[in-house]
């Protein structure tokens, strides 16, 4: 458990007791060990391409990389994915 005002790396902040806001668009609860990620838009470019739009295929790879980095760093007991 971290005390309010603890020093965090630039991309992180303590936003409530035991809850870390990570700059990679995630929340981590240190005591209960859950990681929440929202609004991934995973597969967006594929759905737009299917609709006839010409978009580069870059989003899914970068999103997957970010998720695996977060999982590797925090080692949560539970992963919560919110949104689409």
N, C-alpha and C positions, 0 to 999 in steps of 0.2 A: 504494500500500500504506500502510495506517495502522499506527502503532505502538500496542501495547497501552496503554490508558490515555488514548488520544486523546479529545478532547472531541467528543461527538456531541449532536445535538438530543435532547430528552427522550424521543422515541419510538423511539430507536435505540440499539443497544449492540453493541460488538465482542465476539463470543462465541468466536471462534477466529481464527487467522491469516487475514486477508482476508475473514472471514465476518461480515456485519452482520445482526443480528436487527432487523427493522423491526416496530414496534408494530402495523402493519397486517397482521400474521400472515404475514410473509414472511421468507425468508432470501436474502441477496444475497452472492455471492462476487465481491469486487472485482477480483481478478486474472483469474479465468477467465470472469467476466461472465455467470454464470448466476443466475437468480432462481427460487426455489422457493416455491410457495404450496400450502398444504394445507387440507383440510377446508372446501372452499368451500360445500358443501351447495347448489350451484347448481341451481335447479329444485325445491327441496324443497316450497315452497308449492304449486307446480303439481301435484306428485304427491299431496300431501295433499288438495287440492281434488278431484282425480280420484277419490280414495277417499271423498269425501263430507264432508270437513272444511271448515269455513268459516274460511279464513285470509286476512288481507290480503296483497295482492301488493306487497310492498316489498323483499323480500330480493334478488331477482335484480338489480334496478336498483342497489341499494347495492353488491352484490358486483361487478357489472360496472364501476361507477364506481371502486371501489377498485383493481381490476386495471388499468384504464387509467391511473390515477394512478401506480401502481407502475411500469408499463411506460414511461410518459413520463419519470419521474424517473430510473430506473436505466438505461434503454436496454440491456437485457440481450441478449447474443448467443443465449441459450437460455432458454426458459421451461419450468420443470418444475412440473407440477400433480400433487399427491399426494392420495390419498384419494378421497372420493366427489364 
